[in-house]
Amino acid sequence: MSAFIEVKDLFFRYEEAENTPFALDGVNLTIDKGSFVAIVGHNGSGKSTLAKHFNSLYLPTTGDVLVEGMNTKDDEHLFDIRKSVGLVLQNPDNQIVAGIVEEDVAFGCENLGIPPKEIRQRVDEALRAVDMYEYRRHSPDKLSGGQKQRIAIAGIIAMEPVCIVLDEPTAMLDPQGRDEVIQTIQKLNREKGITIILITHYMEEAVLADRVVMIDSGKVFLDGTPREVFANVGLLKQHRLDVPQATELNAKLRNCGFDLPECVLGEEECAEALFRLLKPAGKEDIPTEE
């Protein structure tokens, strides 16, 4: 994979006064094209501030952010950067601007000056990509939270970005809505090759990514595959971060001396590890339903 976003010695503060603490404190990060990266941290850690640098909503106090080699501080690249990097925010109601679903999805394309015939095609394809085509003539007000967020994602997809940054897109949704949104972004990454950057505080979502970046006090302190990152249960707890329940259970049992894997990432892995630990002699396989 080639580098899509490069963050170099990024420092950012919200106020110009020199005694104001940095919200981002020397961040260095590279995100490859086509990857699925989860950026995780507690409230106030700087993860959402970092996300808003990826499409020039915020500009570095010092340092640089490059998108496909374009510096976000260069005004001449602003249009191309925002065309390449779409941003989906936490509250879907803040992103819906039209009274009909298909009109809302078309809004961004219209602002780009795309011909009407092509907009029609893009809107239909985007709605199919998020499994919302049958709702194209519905009012967004009558949709669930998860459906609204999928409409917001469709509006970004229609503009054909290379990358979609999702800033806690499931924070205001119920479990079903969260599942709908996560399945949608996994599908976009897997089937369309869209680079996904997911800002989240749900660890069960983070384990689905190819890579997890942990942030605290504006600094990256862990960066690796989900298995590499979540193996550090004690360190994550020190930084006031949760871990998936199955991962924490496995770690506690290991600390009690049980012979279990160093890290498990989900309920199925945990159940398999426990079965192998407790299985009677001579039993090799986990029973399955016929």
C-alpha positions in Angstrom: 0.0 0.0 0.0 1.1 3.6 -0.7 0.9 6.4 1.8 -2.3 8.4 1.5 -2.1 10.7 4.6 1.2 11.8 6.2 1.2 13.6 9.6 4.6 15.2 10.4 5.4 16.7 13.8 1.9 18.0 14.2 1.3 20.4 17.0 -2.1 22.1 17.4 -3.6 24.5 20.0 -7.0 26.1 19.9 -5.8 29.5 21.1 -2.8 31.4 19.9 -1.5 32.2 23.4 1.8 30.4 24.0 0.8 29.2 27.4 -2.3 27.4 26.0 -1.6 23.6 26.1 -1.4 21.7 22.8 -4.5 19.6 21.9 -2.1 17.7 19.6 1.5 17.4 20.8 3.9 16.2 18.2 1.9 13.6 16.3 3.6 11.6 13.5 1.4 9.2 11.6 1.1 7.6 8.1 -2.1 6.1 6.8 -1.9 3.9 3.8 -4.3 4.1 0.9 -7.0 1.4 1.1 -6.5 0.7 4.8 -9.0 0.6 7.7 -7.6 2.5 10.7 -9.3 3.0 14.0 -8.1 6.0 16.1 -9.1 5.5 19.7 -8.9 7.6 22.9 -11.0 8.9 25.8 -12.9 12.2 25.6 -10.5 15.1 25.3 -7.6 12.9 24.1 -7.3 14.7 20.8 -8.6 12.0 18.4 -11.4 14.1 16.9 -9.1 17.1 16.7 -6.7 15.0 14.6 -9.6 13.8 12.4 -10.5 17.3 11.5 -6.9 17.9 10.2 -7.3 15.2 7.6 -9.6 17.4 5.4 -8.3 20.9 6.3 -11.1 21.7 8.8 -8.3 22.5 11.2 -4.7 23.5 10.2 -1.6 22.7 12.2 -0.2 25.3 14.6 3.2 23.8 13.5 4.0 20.8 11.5 2.3 19.4 8.3 -0.5 17.2 7.2 -0.1 15.9 3.6 -3.0 14.2 1.7 -1.6 12.5 -1.4 1.3 14.8 -1.2 -0.9 18.0 -0.9 -0.2 20.1 2.2 -3.5 21.0 3.9 -2.0 24.5 4.7 -1.9 25.3 0.9 -5.2 27.1 -0.1 -4.7 26.0 -3.7 -5.2 22.3 -2.7 -8.2 22.8 -0.4 -10.8 21.8 -3.0 -8.9 18.7 -4.1 -8.2 17.6 -0.5 -11.9 17.9 0.6 -12.9 16.1 -2.6 -10.5 13.2 -1.7 -11.3 13.1 2.1 -14.9 13.0 3.1 -15.9 13.6 6.8 -18.9 12.0 8.5 -19.7 13.6 11.9 -21.2 12.2 15.1 -24.7 13.5 14.8 -26.4 12.5 11.5 -29.1 15.2 12.0 -26.4 17.9 11.7 -25.5 16.6 8.2 -29.0 16.2 6.6 -30.0 19.3 4.6 -32.9 18.1 2.4 -36.4 16.8 3.0 -36.0 13.8 0.7 -33.3 11.2 1.0 -32.1 11.2 -2.6 -32.0 15.0 -2.7 -29.8 15.0 0.5 -27.4 12.5 -1.0 -27.2 14.6 -4.2 -26.4 17.8 -2.3 -22.6 17.4 -2.2 -22.4 16.4 -5.9 -24.4 19.5 -6.9 -21.9 21.7 -5.0 -19.1 20.1 -7.0 -20.8 21.1 -10.3 -21.3 17.5 -11.5 -23.8 17.1 -14.4 -27.3 16.1 -13.4 -27.2 12.8 -15.3 -24.1 11.7 -13.5 -25.5 12.9 -10.2 -28.5 10.6 -10.7 -26.2 7.7 -11.3 -23.9 8.5 -8.4 -26.8 8.9 -6.0 -28.4 5.6 -6.9 -25.0 3.8 -6.6 -24.3 5.4 -3.2 -27.7 4.5 -1.8 -27.2 0.9 -3.0 -23.8 0.8 -1.4 -25.3 1.5 2.0 -28.4 -0.6 1.4 -30.7 2.4 1.5 -31.9 2.6 -2.1 -35.5 1.6 -1.3 -35.7 4.6 1.0 -34.6 7.1 -1.7 -37.9 9.0 -1.7 -38.5 8.9 2.0 -38.2 11.8 4.4 -35.0 11.5 6.5 -37.0 12.6 9.6 -38.9 9.2 9.5 -35.7 7.1 9.5 -33.9 5.6 12.5 -30.6 7.0 13.7 -28.6 4.2 12.0 -30.4 4.8 8.7 -29.8 8.5 8.9 -26.1 7.9 9.4 -26.0 5.6 6.5 -27.6 8.4 4.4 -24.9 10.8 5.6 -22.3 8.2 4.5 -24.1 7.8 1.1 -23.8 11.6 0.6 -20.0 11.3 1.0 -19.8 8.2 -1.2 -21.6 10.0 -4.0 -18.7 12.6 -4.1 -16.4 9.6 -4.8 -13.7 10.3 -2.1 -10.6 8.2 -1.8 -11.0 8.3 2.0 -13.8 8.6 4.5 -13.1 9.9 8.0 -15.9 9.0 10.5 -15.8 11.0 13.7 -17.6 8.8 16.3 -20.4 8.0 13.8 -22.1 5.5 16.2 -21.9 7.5 19.4 -25.5 8.5 19.3 -26.9 5.2 18.0 -28.5 2.2 19.6 -26.7 -1.2 19.2 -28.7 -2.1 16.0 -27.8 1.3 14.5 -24.1 0.8 15.4 -24.1 -2.6 13.7 -25.6 -1.1 10.5 -23.1 1.6 10.3 -20.1 -0.6 11.1 -21.1 -3.2 8.5 -21.5 -0.4 5.9 -18.0 1.0 6.4 -16.5 -2.5 6.4 -18.2 -3.2 3.1 -17.0 0.1 1.6 -13.4 -0.7 2.6 -13.5 -4.3 1.5 -15.5 -4.0 -1.8 -14.6 -0.5 -3.0 -11.2 0.0 -1.5 -12.1 3.2 0.2 -9.6 4.2 2.9 -11.5 4.3 6.2 -10.4 6.2 9.3 -12.8 5.5 12.2 -12.7 7.7 15.3 -14.3 5.7 18.1 -14.4 5.0 21.8 -16.1 1.6 21.3 -13.3 -1.0 21.5 -15.5 -3.7 19.9 -15.5 -1.5 16.8 -11.7 -0.8 16.9 -10.9 -4.6 16.8 -12.5 -4.8 13.3 -9.9 -2.4 11.8 -6.6 -3.4 10.2 -4.8 -1.1 12.5 -5.5 0.7 15.8 -3.9 4.0 16.9 -4.3 5.0 20.5 -4.1 8.6 21.5 -3.9 10.3 24.9 -3.1 13.9 25.8 -2.6 14.7 22.2 0.1 12.0 21.7 0.2 8.6 20.0 1.2 6.0 22.6 0.3 2.8 20.8 0.0 1.9 17.1 -0.3 -1.6 15.7 -2.7 -4.3 14.7 -5.7 -4.8 17.0 -4.0 -7.9 18.5 -0.7 -6.1 19.2 -2.5 -3.1 20.7 -5.1 -4.9 22.9 -2.4 -7.3 24.3 -1.4 -4.3 26.4 -4.4 -4.4 28.8 -2.5 -2.9 31.7 -1.1 0.0 29.7 -4.6 0.8 28.2 -6.1 0.8 31.7 -3.4 3.3 32.8 -4.6 5.6 30.0 -8.2 5.3 31.2 -9.2 3.2 28.2 -11.4 0.1 28.1 -10.7 -3.1 26.2 -13.2 -5.5 24.7 -14.8 -7.6 27.4 -13.6 -10.9 26.1 -10.0 -9.5 25.9 -10.2 -8.3 29.5 -11.6 -11.6 30.8 -8.8 -13.5 29.0 -6.2 -11.2 30.5 -7.5 -11.6 34.0 -7.5 -15.4 33.8 -4.0 -15.3 32.4 -2.9 -13.2 35.4 -4.4 -15.9 37.6 -2.1 -18.5 36.0 -4.4 -20.1 33.4 -2.8 -21.3 30.2 -4.6 -19.0 27.7 -3.5 -17.1 24.6 -1.7 -13.7 25.1 -4.7 -11.9 23.6 -8.1 -12.7 22.3 -10.2 -10.2 20.4 -13.8 -11.4 20.5 -16.3 -13.6 22.1 -15.7 -16.5 19.7 -12.0 -16.5 20.3 -12.5 -16.3 24.0 -15.0 -19.2 24.0 -12.6 -21.3 21.9 -9.7 -20.6 24.2 -11.8 -21.5 27.3 -13.1 -24.6 25.7 -9.6 -25.8 24.9 -8.5 -25.0 28.5 -11.4 -26.9 30.0 -12.0 -29.7 27.5 -11.9 -33.3 28.8 -8.9 -35.4 27.7 -9.2 -36.8 24.2 -11.7 -34.2 23.0 -10.0 -32.2 20.2 -12.7 -30.1 18.6 -15.3 -27.6 19.7 -18.7 -29.2 19.2 -20.8 -27.7 16.4 -24.4 -27.8 15.6 -25.4 -30.3 12.9 
